[in-house]
């Protein structure tokens, strides 16, 4: 017989797939607007079940669906893509924070998340809300 090859788990962090990040962004925006899933789904012309699967990263929606859901939330595809890109580029040891109670400058949207760097000894990546 041949040699026994031992397989070990990859030491890298789990991959952040586009569909997972899109879902996170859509859900965060919906929650930020304090809207229920049935309301947004109806405005986007999709079923609540399908939107739930998109938000949980279980479905890979078409560009048409993404545009409809984003528009129902008052976003453009560019807004959505930028927010997903921000999450992708967040430092591995950092997190995402949203500053609460700050004034919104022209060109900014309320409730946006921004990446921050964390000290080297920081805990694993998490989402933190900072109040002003």
matplotlib code that plots the C-alpha trace (Angstrom):
import matplotlib.pyplot as plt

x = [0.0, 0.9, 1.7, -0.9, -1.2, -2.5, -4.6, -4.7, -7.2, -6.1, -4.5, -6.0, -9.1, -12.4, -13.0, -15.3, -17.5, -19.1, -22.7, -22.1, -20.9, -23.7, -26.2, -24.6, -24.7, -28.3, -29.5, -27.5, -29.1, -32.6, -32.1, -30.6, -33.8, -35.9, -37.8, -39.1, -38.2, -41.7, -41.8, -38.5, -39.2, -42.5, -40.9, -38.2, -40.6, -39.1, -40.4, -39.5, -38.1, -35.8, -34.6, -34.0, -31.8, -29.9, -29.3, -28.0, -25.6, -27.4, -28.4, -26.3, -28.7, -28.7, -27.7, -31.4, -32.4, -29.5, -30.6, -34.2, -33.4, -30.8, -33.3, -36.0, -33.5, -32.6, -29.2, -27.6, -25.6, -22.5, -23.4, -23.9, -20.6, -18.6, -20.0, -19.1, -15.6, -15.2, -15.9, -13.6, -10.7, -11.2, -8.0, -7.9, -7.5, -9.7, -13.4, -16.2, -17.6, -20.4, -20.3, -23.6, -24.8, -22.3, -23.4, -23.6, -21.5, -22.7, -22.1, -22.3, -25.2, -26.4, -25.4, -22.5, -19.9, -16.2, -13.2, -10.8, -7.4, -7.2, -4.1, -2.1, -3.3, -7.0, -9.6, -10.9, -12.8, -16.1, -18.7, -18.7, -21.0, -19.4, -21.6, -20.5]
y = [0.0, 3.6, 6.3, 7.8, 11.5, 13.5, 16.5, 19.5, 22.3, 25.5, 28.0, 31.0, 32.8, 31.7, 33.3, 36.2, 35.5, 38.3, 37.0, 36.9, 40.5, 41.7, 40.1, 41.6, 45.1, 44.7, 43.5, 46.2, 48.9, 47.4, 47.2, 50.7, 52.0, 49.9, 48.2, 44.7, 42.2, 41.9, 45.7, 45.8, 42.6, 44.0, 47.2, 45.3, 42.8, 39.7, 37.2, 37.8, 34.2, 35.0, 38.3, 36.5, 34.0, 36.8, 38.6, 35.3, 34.8, 31.6, 33.0, 34.6, 37.2, 38.6, 42.2, 43.0, 41.6, 43.5, 46.7, 46.3, 45.5, 48.3, 50.8, 49.6, 50.6, 53.9, 52.8, 52.5, 49.6, 51.8, 52.4, 48.7, 47.8, 50.4, 49.1, 45.5, 46.7, 48.5, 45.3, 43.3, 45.8, 46.0, 45.0, 41.4, 42.3, 45.3, 45.6, 47.6, 50.5, 52.9, 56.2, 57.1, 60.6, 62.4, 64.9, 63.8, 65.7, 66.3, 63.1, 60.8, 58.5, 57.9, 54.6, 53.7, 51.3, 52.2, 49.9, 50.6, 49.2, 47.4, 47.1, 43.9, 42.3, 42.9, 40.3, 38.7, 40.8, 42.0, 44.7, 47.4, 50.4, 53.6, 56.3, 59.9]
z = [0.0, -0.4, 2.2, 4.4, 3.8, 6.6, 5.8, 8.1, 8.3, 6.5, 8.8, 7.0, 8.0, 6.4, 3.0, 2.8, -0.2, -2.2, -1.6, 2.2, 2.2, -0.1, 2.3, 5.3, 3.7, 2.6, 6.1, 7.9, 5.7, 6.2, 10.0, 10.0, 8.4, 10.9, 8.1, 8.0, 5.4, 3.9, 3.3, 1.5, -0.5, -1.7, -2.8, -4.6, -6.2, -4.7, -2.1, 1.6, 1.6, -1.3, 0.2, 3.5, 1.7, -0.1, 3.3, 4.8, 1.8, 0.7, -2.8, -5.5, -6.8, -10.3, -11.0, -11.6, -8.2, -6.5, -8.2, -7.2, -3.6, -3.4, -4.9, -2.4, 0.3, -1.3, -2.5, -5.9, -7.2, -6.7, -3.1, -2.5, -4.3, -2.3, 1.0, 0.1, -1.1, 2.3, 4.1, 1.9, 2.5, 6.2, 8.0, 9.1, 12.7, 12.5, 12.6, 11.3, 13.3, 12.8, 14.6, 16.2, 16.8, 14.5, 12.0, 8.4, 5.9, 2.3, 0.2, 3.2, 4.2, 7.7, 9.3, 7.0, 8.3, 8.0, 8.4, 11.3, 12.2, 15.6, 17.8, 17.2, 20.4, 19.6, 19.7, 16.5, 14.0, 15.3, 14.6, 17.2, 17.6, 18.9, 20.4, 20.1]

ax = plt.figure().add_subplot(projection="3d")
ax.plot(x, y, z, "-o")
ax.set_aspect("equal")
plt.show()
